[in-house]
């Protein structure tokens, strides 16, 4: 074997190894690709129209569970998601934020209509009956536990603070933890928008 062939063969092997399946994107959030839960929902928006995941096909969808009277997590998360939309610039048109109330008894359509768009005019609020709410919480393996408190509020709801992200094809892809920054979320959404 000539000396040149000795060095060329390993180089060819390395190059061919890189020709296989492309590496999966490195998301900041937890990758849920292939999850068997979080497949769909059927809830009403603030106009009373029934909405399902397919209504938003072609967009990256961020699904967040919360309630209007939430004293901390919900306004903080919605503010962060509004910041994400700013960071995305023109790409924000390819993202839809959905806020699903875990408190349908207090969160009327009117109340949600005033609250959610205050953070961003394109955010959509969804609500169901108490039974529909239980079903969607079970489908997304999320919790919402009512806890009595003194005062006029009567109760607060301890609930999961993460967001679920779907790709433009409607597949559940990411679990975004509460502590993730707006910049990290925007970076992940750009990857999903580019893949769509």
N, C-alpha and C positions, 0 to 999 in steps of 0.2 A: 504494500500500500504506500502510495506517495505521501509525503509529509502534508501537502496541501489537502489531500482527501481526508487525512486523519483529523484535521481541524474543521473541515467543511461538514462532515457527517454529523457531528454533535450540534453544529449550528443549525443545520436543516431540521434536526429532531426538535430543537427548542422552538424554532419558528412554526413547525407543524403543530406542536402542542398548543400554541396560541391560536390556531385556526379553528378550534372546536367551538363549543357553545360560548357565547359572550357572557362575561361575568355579570351577575345580577347587580343592579344599582345599589350603592351603599346609602341606605336611608338612615336618617337620624332617629326616626320613630321606629317602633317595633313592626316588623314586616309580618303581616297576617295573610299573605298570599296563599290561597288554597284552603282558607278556613271554612269549616262546615257550618258556621253560624253567621248571623248578621246578613242574611240573604236579601231581606226586603222588609217593607213596612207598608201599611195602608192607613193613613191618617189625614185629617182635614187641615187645610191651611186656614188662615184667618177669614177668608171669604166663604168658607164652607166646602170648597172643592176638595174632593178626595185626591190625595197625592200618593204615588208609589215611586219607587226608585227609578223605574224606566222613564218617568216624566223628565228626568234630568240627564238622560243619556247624552253623551258627548261632552259632559262637564265632569271635572273632578268634584266630588261631593264630600263635604265635611259635615258629619252628623254629631251633634252635641246634645246631651240630655241635661236639662236644668229646669229652673222655675223662676218666675218673676220676683218673688219675695226673697230669693236667695241673698243673704247678706254679703257674700264675698266671692265665692268661686265663679258663679255665673257672670256677673258683670265684668270680672277680671278676664275670664276666658273670652267673652264676646268682644271686649276691648282689644285683646291680643289678636283675635281673628280679624278684626277691622284693620289692625296694623299689618297683618299678613297681606290683606288685600292691597294696601298701599304699597308694600314692598314688591308685589307682583306687577304693579303698573298695568299695562294693557292686557297682560295675561290673566288678570283678575276676572275678566269677562268669561273665562273658561272654568271658573270655580263657583260652586254654589254652597253656601253655608245654610244648613238646616238646624233649627233649634227645636227640639222636641220637649215639650213640657212633661215633667213627672208629677205635676200638681194640677190635673185637669179640673178638680173641684173649684179651685180659686182662679186658675188662669183661663179666663174666658177668652174668646176670640178677640174681643175688643181690647182687653188688657194686653194680650200678646201683640196685637197690631200696634199698640202705642210703644211697647217696650223694645221689641227686637229690632225694628228698623231704625231706632234711635242710634244704635251702634253702627249700622251700615244700611243704606236704603235697599240693597239687594238681598239682605238676609231674609230668610223665610221661616216663619214660626209654624209649627205643626202641633196638633193636639188630637187626642182620642178620648173615648169614654174611659172610665176607670178600668174596665176589662181590657179594652184595646191597649191601654197603656201598660198593663201588666204583661200582655202578650208580647209587645214590642221590647219591653225590658228583658223578658225571658229570651227572646230571639237574639238579643245583643249581649246576653250574659252580663247585664249591668244591674246595679242595685239602686234602690230608692227607698229608704226607710224613714217613715214619719216618726218624729220625736217631739213629744209635747214640751212646750215652753210656757213660762208665765208671761202674762201681758196680752195685748190685743191680737198679736199674731196667732196665738193658740198652738202652733206647731211649726217646726222647721223640718226640712227633709235632707237627711244625709244621703248623698248620691255620688255615684262615680263621677270623677272630674275629667276623665279623658275624652278625646274625640276619636271617632272612627272616620277613616278616609277611604272613599271608593274611587277607582280609576274611571276614565271616560266610558268604559264598557260596562260599568255598573258592578264591578267585582270589588269585594272588600279587600283592601290592600294594607292599610296601616292603622296602628293604634298609637295615637299621639298622647303622651302623658302630660299631665298638668304642668310639669316643670320645664317643658321644652320651650325654647325661645321662639319668638315670631320669625326670626331669621332662619332658624332650623326648619320650621314648618314650611316657610316659603320655599326653601331649597328642595324639600321633599316634593312639594306640589309641582315645582318646575320639572322635576324628573318625571312625574306622572303625566303632566301635560305634554311633555315632549314625547312620551311613549304612546300617547293616544292618537 
